[in-house]
């Protein structure tokens, strides 16, 4: 019997409850390897897997330790290595939380590499502590002596004073798992919201009430516990692919959010709140109020001509580009953490909150009403909409409304135009903080016109070389991507990128326009030369050369259980003319063709023609929808497979006159 949930809340004590026989649950003793694990040499469901998790078990429970109530997290993992050269799980990172006064404690950390009868134990000297952020550190180690056929196992325990950091359990990872189990024992005075994420099914889902499971000396009343046992068997690897949001949105896992706690004196503390409560806290937050009170400071910093501009849209653009140009983003994110706007302005550098709160202050100084939008970046996961979980947000942008049009603004990226969020911010939804009317969800809509156009006017010469001029034009998000790409390279290295795409291709007289004028299209022009191919009397020209074309299909999985998300709609077009100069004639020209996605989600066409000794090729790829559900994956994969075939196999045949 199986019980299935997909992104649903598990809010009750008894939910899809059934009892399982003891033999359905698996057990392992740390350090003891039996025949069943030794005999696993491959995984039939995924023959290319470099290894597999044989067994893993986690358990979170509450215990009194040294007279303090602590949340205890126990973990035991055992893995089998099939191909050591490709296996990526031999280096382990164990995160733990550090608060202002206390920190979680990692203890009983042990690891063994089993090679047959030979056991190599992890030395304490090979365990390293790394502080990653202000509040998070890692215990890191690498298994020694890993070979094909090795069995790797480790175990540890974390003692935590932070019950809000219950965590949860990842049933799915980058390698398959034969058995993954998580258990919890939660005293009834701790109330958690639970959610099962992903599309995989629970094979074991047992929830029951255990009487008098937790007590503290000197308190007469014991607490009952909710005991949960959840397990999955034969869990497939989660395979990342291009054009996806954060894998945490889709990997099979169970998460816990502390809702409230009642102590033994009966005092209730509520942790999970409604948005109206959060709005009130933000509205009365003195620190946030101070960071939004720099209107006069920025009025003195902004150019007077910009402030005096009577056109509101032009004034808003001038303020945006002033802040964008003044600051360099230091790469740090977070909402309202470590914010000092005056210091950041003086240093011309800051985190995302400092830069975009500066933008809001500056817009207000220019008499343009601006509001805060909280969001979670694409690599951080889509935020929960049922109730506020502020830890899920890691980024701040600005919103302005001018006339009937609404703009979302992020000044951290040096190369985005007004009204176009960087790709990292295009993550479905954000929360607009309106201190008068209350917060609300807003769509993080992308810039609408994202174009890449390549135009080439070429000729074929007596020596079979093809030469001519090429112009490339970029707008919207594609222009921002191109500007960021160019900014990190010298012109020489950038030109090498063209040469690398096609053997014998050379580029010279490279020129760029509007690199820093984001209100205009980015334009590149250059002269190019490449060689046609001769086989017998036939001269072969492959019309799709250089950068910007699909050499392989970005979608390769048999199926995909999570959406495809391009971030924004786009058009990529290409036109080429080749003057035969009276030296050659067409022997064979490919036929024109068109392929479409269902429901007008996109289409691609290519046409060939010849007139008066000139060949013309026109290609256009247009993707109208940028988010595709899992059931649309095969159509999308076939669509791009067709495009790749056109661009890699289509050939024009000429013969000499």
PyMOL commands that set and color helices and strands:
alter all, ss='L'
color gray80, all
select helices_A, chain A and resi 22-24+35-38+44-46+124-126+163-165+247-249+275-284+286-291+295-301+304-308+312-326+341-347+352-365+390-392+423-425+476-487+491-501+598-600+630-649
alter helices_A, ss='H'
color red, helices_A
select strands_A, chain A and resi 8-10+51-65+68-81+91-97+105-115+118-121+128-131+136-142+151-160+168-170+176-187+190-197+204-214+223-235+253-262+268-270+328-329+349-350+370-375+395-402+405-409+429-433+440-443+451-460+465-474+506-513+522-531+533-535+538-541+564-565+570-579+584-588+593-596+602-611+614-623+627-628+652-656
alter strands_A, ss='S'
color yellow, strands_A
deselect
rebuild
show_as cartoon
